């Protein structure tokens, strides 16, 4: 049976993204996937669903400026990771992510 919640979470194409992502004020976490709508972080740390957090990361090591974006915790896999949805991704950073996804 289809789960509308899963359909909503998977609306955007996801690609592998194995990079360090800073959760501002908390620390570094490893990511596993990114889409234009959000990112998945591998973490054992608990983040309550709905909680807003600020992320900072580079798509490529050579990037002059990191992407900094607020995100909301959409779901958690306890002890495994969290799915985050971008809240205020600006148009320049969105274009950078779109280009990154197209190149994968």
Phi and psi restraints in degrees (range 20) as a CNS / XPLOR table:
assign (resid 1 and name C) (resid 2 and name N)
       (resid 2 and name CA) (resid 2 and name C) 1.0 -71.4 20.0 2
assign (resid 2 and name N) (resid 2 and name CA)
       (resid 2 and name C) (resid 3 and name N) 1.0 143.0 20.0 2
assign (resid 2 and name C) (resid 3 and name N)
       (resid 3 and name CA) (resid 3 and name C) 1.0 -111.2 20.0 2
assign (resid 3 and name N) (resid 3 and name CA)
       (resid 3 and name C) (resid 4 and name N) 1.0 111.6 20.0 2
assign (resid 3 and name C) (resid 4 and name N)
       (resid 4 and name CA) (resid 4 and name C) 1.0 -56.1 20.0 2
assign (resid 4 and name N) (resid 4 and name CA)
       (resid 4 and name C) (resid 5 and name N) 1.0 -32.5 20.0 2
assign (resid 4 and name C) (resid 5 and name N)
       (resid 5 and name CA) (resid 5 and name C) 1.0 -64.5 20.0 2
assign (resid 5 and name N) (resid 5 and name CA)
       (resid 5 and name C) (resid 6 and name N) 1.0 -42.3 20.0 2
assign (resid 5 and name C) (resid 6 and name N)
       (resid 6 and name CA) (resid 6 and name C) 1.0 -65.9 20.0 2
assign (resid 6 and name N) (resid 6 and name CA)
       (resid 6 and name C) (resid 7 and name N) 1.0 -39.2 20.0 2
assign (resid 6 and name C) (resid 7 and name N)
       (resid 7 and name CA) (resid 7 and name C) 1.0 -60.7 20.0 2
assign (resid 7 and name N) (resid 7 and name CA)
       (resid 7 and name C) (resid 8 and name N) 1.0 -41.8 20.0 2
assign (resid 7 and name C) (resid 8 and name N)
       (resid 8 and name CA) (resid 8 and name C) 1.0 -63.6 20.0 2
assign (resid 8 and name N) (resid 8 and name CA)
       (resid 8 and name C) (resid 9 and name N) 1.0 -43.8 20.0 2
assign (resid 8 and name C) (resid 9 and name N)
       (resid 9 and name CA) (resid 9 and name C) 1.0 -66.1 20.0 2
assign (resid 9 and name N) (resid 9 and name CA)
       (resid 9 and name C) (resid 10 and name N) 1.0 -28.2 20.0 2
assign (resid 9 and name C) (resid 10 and name N)
       (resid 10 and name CA) (resid 10 and name C) 1.0 -107.7 20.0 2
assign (resid 10 and name N) (resid 10 and name CA)
       (resid 10 and name C) (resid 11 and name N) 1.0 27.0 20.0 2
assign (resid 10 and name C) (resid 11 and name N)
       (resid 11 and name CA) (resid 11 and name C) 1.0 -65.9 20.0 2
assign (resid 11 and name N) (resid 11 and name CA)
       (resid 11 and name C) (resid 12 and name N) 1.0 -34.3 20.0 2
assign (resid 11 and name C) (resid 12 and name N)
       (resid 12 and name CA) (resid 12 and name C) 1.0 -105.2 20.0 2
assign (resid 12 and name N) (resid 12 and name CA)
       (resid 12 and name C) (resid 13 and name N) 1.0 146.2 20.0 2
assign (resid 12 and name C) (resid 13 and name N)
       (resid 13 and name CA) (resid 13 and name C) 1.0 -61.2 20.0 2
assign (resid 13 and name N) (resid 13 and name CA)
       (resid 13 and name C) (resid 14 and name N) 1.0 132.6 20.0 2
assign (resid 13 and name C) (resid 14 and name N)
       (resid 14 and name CA) (resid 14 and name C) 1.0 -106.9 20.0 2
assign (resid 14 and name N) (resid 14 and name CA)
       (resid 14 and name C) (resid 15 and name N) 1.0 144.8 20.0 2
assign (resid 14 and name C) (resid 15 and name N)
       (resid 15 and name CA) (resid 15 and name C) 1.0 -131.5 20.0 2
assign (resid 15 and name N) (resid 15 and name CA)
       (resid 15 and name C) (resid 16 and name N) 1.0 155.8 20.0 2
assign (resid 15 and name C) (resid 16 and name N)
       (resid 16 and name CA) (resid 16 and name C) 1.0 -59.8 20.0 2
assign (resid 16 and name N) (resid 16 and name CA)
       (resid 16 and name C) (resid 17 and name N) 1.0 140.0 20.0 2
assign (resid 16 and name C) (resid 17 and name N)
       (resid 17 and name CA) (resid 17 and name C) 1.0 -150.6 20.0 2
assign (resid 17 and name N) (resid 17 and name CA)
       (resid 17 and name C) (resid 18 and name N) 1.0 89.5 20.0 2
assign (resid 17 and name C) (resid 18 and name N)
       (resid 18 and name CA) (resid 18 and name C) 1.0 -100.2 20.0 2
assign (resid 18 and name N) (resid 18 and name CA)
       (resid 18 and name C) (resid 19 and name N) 1.0 82.5 20.0 2
assign (resid 18 and name C) (resid 19 and name N)
       (resid 19 and name CA) (resid 19 and name C) 1.0 -136.6 20.0 2
assign (resid 19 and name N) (resid 19 and name CA)
       (resid 19 and name C) (resid 20 and name N) 1.0 163.4 20.0 2
assign (resid 19 and name C) (resid 20 and name N)
       (resid 20 and name CA) (resid 20 and name C) 1.0 -81.2 20.0 2
assign (resid 20 and name N) (resid 20 and name CA)
       (resid 20 and name C) (resid 21 and name N) 1.0 134.3 20.0 2
assign (resid 20 and name C) (resid 21 and name N)
       (resid 21 and name CA) (resid 21 and name C) 1.0 -126.1 20.0 2
assign (resid 21 and name N) (resid 21 and name CA)
       (resid 21 and name C) (resid 22 and name N) 1.0 128.7 20.0 2
assign (resid 21 and name C) (resid 22 and name N)
       (resid 22 and name CA) (resid 22 and name C) 1.0 -86.8 20.0 2
assign (resid 22 and name N) (resid 22 and name CA)
       (resid 22 and name C) (resid 23 and name N) 1.0 125.1 20.0 2
assign (resid 22 and name C) (resid 23 and name N)
       (resid 23 and name CA) (resid 23 and name C) 1.0 -91.4 20.0 2
assign (resid 23 and name N) (resid 23 and name CA)
       (resid 23 and name C) (resid 24 and name N) 1.0 105.9 20.0 2
assign (resid 23 and name C) (resid 24 and name N)
       (resid 24 and name CA) (resid 24 and name C) 1.0 -57.3 20.0 2
assign (resid 24 and name N) (resid 24 and name CA)
       (resid 24 and name C) (resid 25 and name N) 1.0 128.1 20.0 2
assign (resid 24 and name C) (resid 25 and name N)
       (resid 25 and name CA) (resid 25 and name C) 1.0 85.0 20.0 2
assign (resid 25 and name N) (resid 25 and name CA)
       (resid 25 and name C) (resid 26 and name N) 1.0 -5.1 20.0 2
assign (resid 25 and name C) (resid 26 and name N)
       (resid 26 and name CA) (resid 26 and name C) 1.0 -119.8 20.0 2
assign (resid 26 and name N) (resid 26 and name CA)
       (resid 26 and name C) (resid 27 and name N) 1.0 -50.6 20.0 2
assign (resid 26 and name C) (resid 27 and name N)
       (resid 27 and name CA) (resid 27 and name C) 1.0 143.9 20.0 2
assign (resid 27 and name N) (resid 27 and name CA)
       (resid 27 and name C) (resid 28 and name N) 1.0 -173.1 20.0 2
assign (resid 27 and name C) (resid 28 and name N)
       (resid 28 and name CA) (resid 28 and name C) 1.0 -89.8 20.0 2
assign (resid 28 and name N) (resid 28 and name CA)
       (resid 28 and name C) (resid 29 and name N) 1.0 142.3 20.0 2
assign (resid 28 and name C) (resid 29 and name N)
       (resid 29 and name CA) (resid 29 and name C) 1.0 -139.4 20.0 2
assign (resid 29 and name N) (resid 29 and name CA)
       (resid 29 and name C) (resid 30 and name N) 1.0 154.8 20.0 2
assign (resid 29 and name C) (resid 30 and name N)
       (resid 30 and name CA) (resid 30 and name C) 1.0 -90.5 20.0 2
assign (resid 30 and name N) (resid 30 and name CA)
       (resid 30 and name C) (resid 31 and name N) 1.0 139.8 20.0 2
assign (resid 30 and name C) (resid 31 and name N)
       (resid 31 and name CA) (resid 31 and name C) 1.0 -101.3 20.0 2
assign (resid 31 and name N) (resid 31 and name CA)
       (resid 31 and name C) (resid 32 and name N) 1.0 161.9 20.0 2
assign (resid 31 and name C) (resid 32 and name N)
       (resid 32 and name CA) (resid 32 and name C) 1.0 -125.5 20.0 2
assign (resid 32 and name N) (resid 32 and name CA)
       (resid 32 and name C) (resid 33 and name N) 1.0 -26.3 20.0 2
assign (resid 32 and name C) (resid 33 and name N)
       (resid 33 and name CA) (resid 33 and name C) 1.0 -147.3 20.0 2
assign (resid 33 and name N) (resid 33 and name CA)
       (resid 33 and name C) (resid 34 and name N) 1.0 154.9 20.0 2
assign (resid 33 and name C) (resid 34 and name N)
       (resid 34 and name CA) (resid 34 and name C) 1.0 -142.6 20.0 2
assign (resid 34 and name N) (resid 34 and name CA)
       (resid 34 and name C) (resid 35 and name N) 1.0 151.1 20.0 2
assign (resid 34 and name C) (resid 35 and name N)
       (resid 35 and name CA) (resid 35 and name C) 1.0 -142.2 20.0 2
assign (resid 35 and name N) (resid 35 and name CA)
       (resid 35 and name C) (resid 36 and name N) 1.0 177.9 20.0 2
assign (resid 35 and name C) (resid 36 and name N)
       (resid 36 and name CA) (resid 36 and name C) 1.0 -69.6 20.0 2
assign (resid 36 and name N) (resid 36 and name CA)
       (resid 36 and name C) (resid 37 and name N) 1.0 -16.3 20.0 2
assign (resid 36 and name C) (resid 37 and name N)
       (resid 37 and name CA) (resid 37 and name C) 1.0 -99.1 20.0 2
assign (resid 37 and name N) (resid 37 and name CA)
       (resid 37 and name C) (resid 38 and name N) 1.0 -14.2 20.0 2
assign (resid 37 and name C) (resid 38 and name N)
       (resid 38 and name CA) (resid 38 and name C) 1.0 174.1 20.0 2
assign (resid 38 and name N) (resid 38 and name CA)
       (resid 38 and name C) (resid 39 and name N) 1.0 -166.4 20.0 2
assign (resid 38 and name C) (resid 39 and name N)
       (resid 39 and name CA) (resid 39 and name C) 1.0 -149.3 20.0 2
assign (resid 39 and name N) (resid 39 and name CA)
       (resid 39 and name C) (resid 40 and name N) 1.0 153.1 20.0 2
assign (resid 39 and name C) (resid 40 and name N)
       (resid 40 and name CA) (resid 40 and name C) 1.0 -112.5 20.0 2
assign (resid 40 and name N) (resid 40 and name CA)
       (resid 40 and name C) (resid 41 and name N) 1.0 127.0 20.0 2
assign (resid 40 and name C) (resid 41 and name N)
       (resid 41 and name CA) (resid 41 and name C) 1.0 -108.9 20.0 2
assign (resid 41 and name N) (resid 41 and name CA)
       (resid 41 and name C) (resid 42 and name N) 1.0 137.1 20.0 2
assign (resid 41 and name C) (resid 42 and name N)
       (resid 42 and name CA) (resid 42 and name C) 1.0 -87.6 20.0 2
assign (resid 42 and name N) (resid 42 and name CA)
       (resid 42 and name C) (resid 43 and name N) 1.0 117.5 20.0 2
assign (resid 42 and name C) (resid 43 and name N)
       (resid 43 and name CA) (resid 43 and name C) 1.0 -160.4 20.0 2
assign (resid 43 and name N) (resid 43 and name CA)
       (resid 43 and name C) (resid 44 and name N) 1.0 144.2 20.0 2
assign (resid 43 and name C) (resid 44 and name N)
       (resid 44 and name CA) (resid 44 and name C) 1.0 -92.6 20.0 2
assign (resid 44 and name N) (resid 44 and name CA)
       (resid 44 and name C) (resid 45 and name N) 1.0 -11.4 20.0 2
assign (resid 44 and name C) (resid 45 and name N)
       (resid 45 and name CA) (resid 45 and name C) 1.0 -69.8 20.0 2
assign (resid 45 and name N) (resid 45 and name CA)
       (resid 45 and name C) (resid 46 and name N) 1.0 140.6 20.0 2
assign (resid 45 and name C) (resid 46 and name N)
       (resid 46 and name CA) (resid 46 and name C) 1.0 -82.6 20.0 2
assign (resid 46 and name N) (resid 46 and name CA)
       (resid 46 and name C) (resid 47 and name N) 1.0 129.8 20.0 2
assign (resid 46 and name C) (resid 47 and name N)
       (resid 47 and name CA) (resid 47 and name C) 1.0 -129.1 20.0 2
assign (resid 47 and name N) (resid 47 and name CA)
       (resid 47 and name C) (resid 48 and name N) 1.0 117.0 20.0 2
assign (resid 47 and name C) (resid 48 and name N)
       (resid 48 and name CA) (resid 48 and name C) 1.0 -64.8 20.0 2
assign (resid 48 and name N) (resid 48 and name CA)
       (resid 48 and name C) (resid 49 and name N) 1.0 136.6 20.0 2
assign (resid 48 and name C) (resid 49 and name N)
       (resid 49 and name CA) (resid 49 and name C) 1.0 -53.9 20.0 2
assign (resid 49 and name N) (resid 49 and name CA)
       (resid 49 and name C) (resid 50 and name N) 1.0 140.6 20.0 2
assign (resid 49 and name C) (resid 50 and name N)
       (resid 50 and name CA) (resid 50 and name C) 1.0 89.9 20.0 2
assign (resid 50 and name N) (resid 50 and name CA)
       (resid 50 and name C) (resid 51 and name N) 1.0 -16.3 20.0 2
assign (resid 50 and name C) (resid 51 and name N)
       (resid 51 and name CA) (resid 51 and name C) 1.0 -67.6 20.0 2
assign (resid 51 and name N) (resid 51 and name CA)
       (resid 51 and name C) (resid 52 and name N) 1.0 127.0 20.0 2
assign (resid 51 and name C) (resid 52 and name N)
       (resid 52 and name CA) (resid 52 and name C) 1.0 -83.4 20.0 2
assign (resid 52 and name N) (resid 52 and name CA)
       (resid 52 and name C) (resid 53 and name N) 1.0 140.6 20.0 2
assign (resid 52 and name C) (resid 53 and name N)
       (resid 53 and name CA) (resid 53 and name C) 1.0 -139.4 20.0 2
assign (resid 53 and name N) (resid 53 and name CA)
       (resid 53 and name C) (resid 54 and name N) 1.0 161.5 20.0 2
assign (resid 53 and name C) (resid 54 and name N)
       (resid 54 and name CA) (resid 54 and name C) 1.0 -108.0 20.0 2
assign (resid 54 and name N) (resid 54 and name CA)
       (resid 54 and name C) (resid 55 and name N) 1.0 132.9 20.0 2
assign (resid 54 and name C) (resid 55 and name N)
       (resid 55 and name CA) (resid 55 and name C) 1.0 -113.8 20.0 2
assign (resid 55 and name N) (resid 55 and name CA)
       (resid 55 and name C) (resid 56 and name N) 1.0 150.0 20.0 2
assign (resid 55 and name C) (resid 56 and name N)
       (resid 56 and name CA) (resid 56 and name C) 1.0 -139.2 20.0 2
assign (resid 56 and name N) (resid 56 and name CA)
       (resid 56 and name C) (resid 57 and name N) 1.0 126.2 20.0 2
assign (resid 56 and name C) (resid 57 and name N)
       (resid 57 and name CA) (resid 57 and name C) 1.0 -159.5 20.0 2
assign (resid 57 and name N) (resid 57 and name CA)
       (resid 57 and name C) (resid 58 and name N) 1.0 160.6 20.0 2
assign (resid 57 and name C) (resid 58 and name N)
       (resid 58 and name CA) (resid 58 and name C) 1.0 -110.3 20.0 2
assign (resid 58 and name N) (resid 58 and name CA)
       (resid 58 and name C) (resid 59 and name N) 1.0 140.3 20.0 2
assign (resid 58 and name C) (resid 59 and name N)
       (resid 59 and name CA) (resid 59 and name C) 1.0 -74.4 20.0 2
assign (resid 59 and name N) (resid 59 and name CA)
       (resid 59 and name C) (resid 60 and name N) 1.0 -36.6 20.0 2
assign (resid 59 and name C) (resid 60 and name N)
       (resid 60 and name CA) (resid 60 and name C) 1.0 -131.9 20.0 2
assign (resid 60 and name N) (resid 60 and name CA)
       (resid 60 and name C) (resid 61 and name N) 1.0 144.2 20.0 2
assign (resid 60 and name C) (resid 61 and name N)
       (resid 61 and name CA) (resid 61 and name C) 1.0 -56.0 20.0 2
assign (resid 61 and name N) (resid 61 and name CA)
       (resid 61 and name C) (resid 62 and name N) 1.0 -34.0 20.0 2
assign (resid 61 and name C) (resid 62 and name N)
       (resid 62 and name CA) (resid 62 and name C) 1.0 -79.3 20.0 2
assign (resid 62 and name N) (resid 62 and name CA)
       (resid 62 and name C) (resid 63 and name N) 1.0 -4.8 20.0 2
assign (resid 62 and name C) (resid 63 and name N)
       (resid 63 and name CA) (resid 63 and name C) 1.0 -58.4 20.0 2
assign (resid 63 and name N) (resid 63 and name CA)
       (resid 63 and name C) (resid 64 and name N) 1.0 132.5 20.0 2
assign (resid 63 and name C) (resid 64 and name N)
       (resid 64 and name CA) (resid 64 and name C) 1.0 -69.0 20.0 2
assign (resid 64 and name N) (resid 64 and name CA)
       (resid 64 and name C) (resid 65 and name N) 1.0 -40.6 20.0 2
assign (resid 64 and name C) (resid 65 and name N)
       (resid 65 and name CA) (resid 65 and name C) 1.0 -120.7 20.0 2
assign (resid 65 and name N) (resid 65 and name CA)
       (resid 65 and name C) (resid 66 and name N) 1.0 134.1 20.0 2
assign (resid 65 and name C) (resid 66 and name N)
       (resid 66 and name CA) (resid 66 and name C) 1.0 -75.9 20.0 2
assign (resid 66 and name N) (resid 66 and name CA)
       (resid 66 and name C) (resid 67 and name N) 1.0 160.8 20.0 2
assign (resid 66 and name C) (resid 67 and name N)
       (resid 67 and name CA) (resid 67 and name C) 1.0 -83.0 20.0 2
assign (resid 67 and name N) (resid 67 and name CA)
       (resid 67 and name C) (resid 68 and name N) 1.0 131.1 20.0 2
assign (resid 67 and name C) (resid 68 and name N)
       (resid 68 and name CA) (resid 68 and name C) 1.0 -122.4 20.0 2
assign (resid 68 and name N) (resid 68 and name CA)
       (resid 68 and name C) (resid 69 and name N) 1.0 125.5 20.0 2
assign (resid 68 and name C) (resid 69 and name N)
       (resid 69 and name CA) (resid 69 and name C) 1.0 -148.7 20.0 2
assign (resid 69 and name N) (resid 69 and name CA)
       (resid 69 and name C) (resid 70 and name N) 1.0 145.0 20.0 2
assign (resid 69 and name C) (resid 70 and name N)
       (resid 70 and name CA) (resid 70 and name C) 1.0 -83.7 20.0 2
assign (resid 70 and name N) (resid 70 and name CA)
       (resid 70 and name C) (resid 71 and name N) 1.0 144.4 20.0 2
assign (resid 70 and name C) (resid 71 and name N)
       (resid 71 and name CA) (resid 71 and name C) 1.0 -139.9 20.0 2
assign (resid 71 and name N) (resid 71 and name CA)
       (resid 71 and name C) (resid 72 and name N) 1.0 159.5 20.0 2
assign (resid 71 and name C) (resid 72 and name N)
       (resid 72 and name CA) (resid 72 and name C) 1.0 -117.8 20.0 2
assign (resid 72 and name N) (resid 72 and name CA)
       (resid 72 and name C) (resid 73 and name N) 1.0 138.6 20.0 2
assign (resid 72 and name C) (resid 73 and name N)
       (resid 73 and name CA) (resid 73 and name C) 1.0 -70.3 20.0 2
assign (resid 73 and name N) (resid 73 and name CA)
       (resid 73 and name C) (resid 74 and name N) 1.0 116.3 20.0 2
assign (resid 73 and name C) (resid 74 and name N)
       (resid 74 and name CA) (resid 74 and name C) 1.0 -89.9 20.0 2
assign (resid 74 and name N) (resid 74 and name CA)
       (resid 74 and name C) (resid 75 and name N) 1.0 -38.4 20.0 2
assign (resid 74 and name C) (resid 75 and name N)
       (resid 75 and name CA) (resid 75 and name C) 1.0 -159.9 20.0 2
assign (resid 75 and name N) (resid 75 and name CA)
       (resid 75 and name C) (resid 76 and name N) 1.0 160.3 20.0 2
assign (resid 75 and name C) (resid 76 and name N)
       (resid 76 and name CA) (resid 76 and name C) 1.0 -128.2 20.0 2
assign (resid 76 and name N) (resid 76 and name CA)
       (resid 76 and name C) (resid 77 and name N) 1.0 146.1 20.0 2
assign (resid 76 and name C) (resid 77 and name N)
       (resid 77 and name CA) (resid 77 and name C) 1.0 -114.2 20.0 2
assign (resid 77 and name N) (resid 77 and name CA)
       (resid 77 and name C) (resid 78 and name N) 1.0 96.4 20.0 2
assign (resid 77 and name C) (resid 78 and name N)
       (resid 78 and name CA) (resid 78 and name C) 1.0 -48.6 20.0 2
assign (resid 78 and name N) (resid 78 and name CA)
       (resid 78 and name C) (resid 79 and name N) 1.0 125.0 20.0 2
assign (resid 78 and name C) (resid 79 and name N)
       (resid 79 and name CA) (resid 79 and name C) 1.0 77.6 20.0 2
assign (resid 79 and name N) (resid 79 and name CA)
       (resid 79 and name C) (resid 80 and name N) 1.0 1.1 20.0 2
assign (resid 79 and name C) (resid 80 and name N)
       (resid 80 and name CA) (resid 80 and name C) 1.0 -120.7 20.0 2
assign (resid 80 and name N) (resid 80 and name CA)
       (resid 80 and name C) (resid 81 and name N) 1.0 -54.3 20.0 2
assign (resid 80 and name C) (resid 81 and name N)
       (resid 81 and name CA) (resid 81 and name C) 1.0 178.4 20.0 2
assign (resid 81 and name N) (resid 81 and name CA)
       (resid 81 and name C) (resid 82 and name N) 1.0 -177.2 20.0 2
assign (resid 81 and name C) (resid 82 and name N)
       (resid 82 and name CA) (resid 82 and name C) 1.0 -137.5 20.0 2
assign (resid 82 and name N) (resid 82 and name CA)
       (resid 82 and name C) (resid 83 and name N) 1.0 143.1 20.0 2
assign (resid 82 and name C) (resid 83 and name N)
       (resid 83 and name CA) (resid 83 and name C) 1.0 -97.3 20.0 2
assign (resid 83 and name N) (resid 83 and name CA)
       (resid 83 and name C) (resid 84 and name N) 1.0 128.3 20.0 2
assign (resid 83 and name C) (resid 84 and name N)
       (resid 84 and name CA) (resid 84 and name C) 1.0 -119.6 20.0 2
assign (resid 84 and name N) (resid 84 and name CA)
       (resid 84 and name C) (resid 85 and name N) 1.0 139.3 20.0 2
assign (resid 84 and name C) (resid 85 and name N)
       (resid 85 and name CA) (resid 85 and name C) 1.0 -106.8 20.0 2
assign (resid 85 and name N) (resid 85 and name CA)
       (resid 85 and name C) (resid 86 and name N) 1.0 130.1 20.0 2
assign (resid 85 and name C) (resid 86 and name N)
       (resid 86 and name CA) (resid 86 and name C) 1.0 -65.3 20.0 2
assign (resid 86 and name N) (resid 86 and name CA)
       (resid 86 and name C) (resid 87 and name N) 1.0 138.3 20.0 2
assign (resid 86 and name C) (resid 87 and name N)
       (resid 87 and name CA) (resid 87 and name C) 1.0 -99.9 20.0 2
assign (resid 87 and name N) (resid 87 and name CA)
       (resid 87 and name C) (resid 88 and name N) 1.0 -49.0 20.0 2
assign (resid 87 and name C) (resid 88 and name N)
       (resid 88 and name CA) (resid 88 and name C) 1.0 -130.0 20.0 2
assign (resid 88 and name N) (resid 88 and name CA)
       (resid 88 and name C) (resid 89 and name N) 1.0 46.1 20.0 2
assign (resid 88 and name C) (resid 89 and name N)
       (resid 89 and name CA) (resid 89 and name C) 1.0 -66.7 20.0 2
assign (resid 89 and name N) (resid 89 and name CA)
       (resid 89 and name C) (resid 90 and name N) 1.0 121.9 20.0 2
assign (resid 89 and name C) (resid 90 and name N)
       (resid 90 and name CA) (resid 90 and name C) 1.0 -76.9 20.0 2
assign (resid 90 and name N) (resid 90 and name CA)
       (resid 90 and name C) (resid 91 and name N) 1.0 164.0 20.0 2
assign (resid 90 and name C) (resid 91 and name N)
       (resid 91 and name CA) (resid 91 and name C) 1.0 -63.5 20.0 2
assign (resid 91 and name N) (resid 91 and name CA)
       (resid 91 and name C) (resid 92 and name N) 1.0 -35.4 20.0 2
assign (resid 91 and name C) (resid 92 and name N)
       (resid 92 and name CA) (resid 92 and name C) 1.0 -65.5 20.0 2
assign (resid 92 and name N) (resid 92 and name CA)
       (resid 92 and name C) (resid 93 and name N) 1.0 -45.3 20.0 2
assign (resid 92 and name C) (resid 93 and name N)
       (resid 93 and name CA) (resid 93 and name C) 1.0 -69.4 20.0 2
assign (resid 93 and name N) (resid 93 and name CA)
       (resid 93 and name C) (resid 94 and name N) 1.0 -35.0 20.0 2
assign (resid 93 and name C) (resid 94 and name N)
       (resid 94 and name CA) (resid 94 and name C) 1.0 -60.0 20.0 2
assign (resid 94 and name N) (resid 94 and name CA)
       (resid 94 and name C) (resid 95 and name N) 1.0 -45.4 20.0 2
assign (resid 94 and name C) (resid 95 and name N)
       (resid 95 and name CA) (resid 95 and name C) 1.0 -61.4 20.0 2
assign (resid 95 and name N) (resid 95 and name CA)
       (resid 95 and name C) (resid 96 and name N) 1.0 -38.4 20.0 2
assign (resid 95 and name C) (resid 96 and name N)
       (resid 96 and name CA) (resid 96 and name C) 1.0 -64.1 20.0 2
assign (resid 96 and name N) (resid 96 and name CA)
       (resid 96 and name C) (resid 97 and name N) 1.0 -41.6 20.0 2
assign (resid 96 and name C) (resid 97 and name N)
       (resid 97 and name CA) (resid 97 and name C) 1.0 -68.4 20.0 2
assign (resid 97 and name N) (resid 97 and name CA)
       (resid 97 and name C) (resid 98 and name N) 1.0 -41.8 20.0 2
assign (resid 97 and name C) (resid 98 and name N)
       (resid 98 and name CA) (resid 98 and name C) 1.0 -58.3 20.0 2
assign (resid 98 and name N) (resid 98 and name CA)
       (resid 98 and name C) (resid 99 and name N) 1.0 -46.5 20.0 2
assign (resid 98 and name C) (resid 99 and name N)
       (resid 99 and name CA) (resid 99 and name C) 1.0 -61.7 20.0 2
assign (resid 99 and name N) (resid 99 and name CA)
       (resid 99 and name C) (resid 100 and name N) 1.0 -42.8 20.0 2
assign (resid 99 and name C) (resid 100 and name N)
       (resid 100 and name CA) (resid 100 and name C) 1.0 -59.5 20.0 2
assign (resid 100 and name N) (resid 100 and name CA)
       (resid 100 and name C) (resid 101 and name N) 1.0 -46.9 20.0 2
assign (resid 100 and name C) (resid 101 and name N)
       (resid 101 and name CA) (resid 101 and name C) 1.0 -63.8 20.0 2
assign (resid 101 and name N) (resid 101 and name CA)
       (resid 101 and name C) (resid 102 and name N) 1.0 -40.3 20.0 2
assign (resid 101 and name C) (resid 102 and name N)
       (resid 102 and name CA) (resid 102 and name C) 1.0 -64.5 20.0 2
assign (resid 102 and name N) (resid 102 and name CA)
       (resid 102 and name C) (resid 103 and name N) 1.0 -27.4 20.0 2
assign (resid 102 and name C) (resid 103 and name N)
       (resid 103 and name CA) (resid 103 and name C) 1.0 -87.6 20.0 2
assign (resid 103 and name N) (resid 103 and name CA)
       (resid 103 and name C) (resid 104 and name N) 1.0 -10.6 20.0 2
